[in-house]
Amino acid sequence: AQKVFEKVRENDPDYISDGMAVYSSLLWLSRKDCELSCLAQSLVDSDKNSAVAWCAMANCFSLQKEHNTAIKFLHRAVQLEPEFSYAYTLLGHEYVFIEDFDKGISCFRTALRYNEKHYNAWYGIGMIYYKQDNFSMAKLHFQLALKINPRNSVLLGHLAVTQHELGETDLAMDTINKAIEYNSKSALCKYHRARFYFDSERLQIEIEITLNHASVMKARLCGGFQV
C-alpha cells in the first residue's frame, strides 16, 4: 500500500485525498521521519484548509512524541471537516498516548458515529479497555474490529493476548496461529505464541506439583488416623 501512495505522490505532488492521511499513518508506523515530515509540509503548503494535511502534520509530531501538539493539529482537522472519522480516530490514539482514556474513547465513538465500519476505532476502544484490565470488553471490541478486517494480524494478535489474559488458552493459541498464518513475518506474534506455550507448560507443571502435594498430604492425614 505504501508503494502505491508513493507512486501517486510522484505523479502528482499536489494531490490531496483522504488516502494521504492513511499514507501518513503508514509512514508513522514505518518510523519514516523524513518522508513523513516532507509529506506533511507539502500537504499543508498545498492547502492549509485541508483536514488531511493537518492529520499528516499531527502524525509528524506524534512520531516525535509531541502528542499535545499532535492533538492540537487534529482538533484543527476536525474543525475543518467535522465528519472526518479518520481524524477522530487519530485523535483518540493521541489521547491514549497521554493516558486520557475518557477523551480517547469519546473520540473513537465519534469516529464510529460517522463511519461504523472504521475498524481502527473499534480497535482503539478495545485497547483502552485492555489498558484498564477490562479484558471481556477489550475482547468484544477486538472481535468487532475483526468482523470488518478479519485478516488483520495486528488485531488477531491483540485478541489472542486478551483471550490469554481471560484464561482462554486454546482459543488464544488458535487466534495467534491464525495471525502468524496471515503474517508469517510478525516477530511479535511469534513471541506471543512462544509465551503462550511457556505459560501453558508452566501451568501444567504447577498443577502436577499441586496434585503431588495434595497426594502427600492426603497420605499423611490418612496415616494419622491409623491405630
LUMLUMLO-969268 format. One record per residue (C-alpha): z, x negated, y. Coordinates in steps of 0.05 Angstrom, whole numbers, plus 5000, padded with zeros to 4 digits. Each point is the difference from the previous one (the first is absolute). Layout:
<atoms>
ZXY/...
</atoms>
This chain:
<atoms>
500050005000/501749445048/493049694992/496850675017/504050045065/498249285016/492650164991/500650615046/503449575054/494749474992/494350505011/503450365058/506149655032/501250595047/500350514944/506550394998/501950524948/506250224963/498049504946/501449435048/507450194998/499849954924/496349335007/505649745045/505150204947/496049634946/500249385045/507550115008/500950044925/495949374991/504149655054/493649815037/503249895067/494049725039/495150524974/504850565016/501449745070/492549945014/498650704974/505650325040/498049665065/492750174989/501650744987/504550055061/494949655044/494650494975/504250625014/507150005028/500450754987/498749934925/505850184955/496949574946/500149395046/507450085013/501450084925/496549334989/504049695057/506450284969/498349694933/498849345035/507150005029/503050274936/497349404963/503949575048/506250424984/500050275071/501350704975/502650305065/493549805035/496050284943/503850665007/498350025074/492649924986/500150524945/503350505047/494249855047/495250154942/503050694984/500150175074/492549875003/498750374934/505850464984/497350214931/498349304975/503850004934/498849264985/503449805065/506150414983/500349674931/499749305031/505450215048/504350244942/499349334966/502049635064/506350435005/501549824927/499549275018/505550085052/503950464952/499650625044/498850454940/500950665036/494349855048/496049704944/500350624956/498450435061/493749605013/497750044927/501150755000/496050075064/494449614968/500150474940/499950605046/493249775026/497549744933/503850194937/495449564958/502449375036/503249664940/502849435042/504650495035/502650274934/501149284978/503749855065/504850584989/501149764929/501749305025/505250285048/503450394944/499749384956/503449585053/505350545005/501149974924/497550724993/495749824940/498450714978/497050185068/496549325002/496950144932/497650685023/496549735061/496849424964/497350504950/497250425056/496549395028/497249844931/497050694993/495649825059/498749274980/501549954926/497249304988/503949655055/503849434966/504949935059/502150734994/500549944925/504349385007/504850365047/500450604954/501449554940/505749645037/502950685020/499550264929/503649374977/505650135050/500750704971/500749724930/493250254978/498449354966/494250234956/496750375057/500949405046/496649554949/494250484991/499150055075/500349255013/495049884944/495350495032/500849645067/498149344967/494150334965/497350215069/501749335033/500649444950/501149495056/506450325026/505349474992/505350495026/498550524947/500249464946/506749775027/502850714996/497450084929/503549364980/506450245034/499650664963/499349644934/505949555017/504550585021/498150394938/501749424954/506549875038/501950734994/498749984925/504549384993/505550345040/499550624956/500549574937/506149625028/503350665018/498750294931/502649384966/506250015044/501150734984/499449864926/505249445005/504850445039/499150574950/501549534942/506349755035/502450715015/498750224929/503749384975/506050195043/501050654962/500249674932/506750034964/
</atoms>
